[in-house]
Amino acid sequence: MNIKEKGFFIGLIAISLLFGTLPTANAMHIMEGYLPVGFSIAWGAICIPFLVIGYLSIKKTIAEDRRSITLLAMAGAFIFVLSSLKIPSVTGSCSHMTGTGLGAILFGPAAVSILGIIVLLFQAIMLAHGGLTTLGANTFSMGIAGPFVTYGIYKLCQALKINKYVGIFLAASIGDLFTYCVTSAQLALAYPSATGGVLASALKFLAVFAPTQLPLAIIEGILSVVIIMGLETYAKPELRKIGFLIGGSK
């Protein structure tokens, strides 16, 4: 067993331990009915162009190689599992890993918007995690804003010749944190502080999120690196097909 294989199996053990120790909570992304109707509609409308581009991106990827469906499904499952592990946080929301960084690094951020909205829809219907009225807001923060920042950080690290795995860790971690910056802004816009306005409200939401989200972002960064190492060991041909291992084209 080589070093990468050992790392992969150690990662699997770490994931198993994580699943066994994180508490279960009746909390949500931004829960059903928490945002005013106007805000719910506006966030949904903002998501539409990103979803169209994401659909076209996935369609192109599958047309080039149908075997990429397996990796897409894996990325979607990663998002579903990690974002379902929720910890109570600020009223009307929760803290959890997003899992979107892995998909953004492998397929680009546009594709993750589709994976994200599918995951959020299933969670809202099956797990009462999130909501249909807040689907647009949650999709924008977790499926669009976070992945685009993740992708940008990853590409920046490539341009600066930073170690690939360090770049993946930084990209996934910062993308996770940015998701919650956006969530805080969304909540602040809907419920500005009576004294300090939107900015003061956003800072208060961020202060509540930070104690739980900072360690979760670090864990997500580590898990993303472990999964990439495993894929490089066991799915190298598939990674080449999607361009991940060819000159960093994705």
Order of alpha helices (4+ residues) and beta strands (2+ residues): alpha-alpha-alpha-beta-beta-alpha-alpha-alpha-alpha-alpha-alpha-alpha
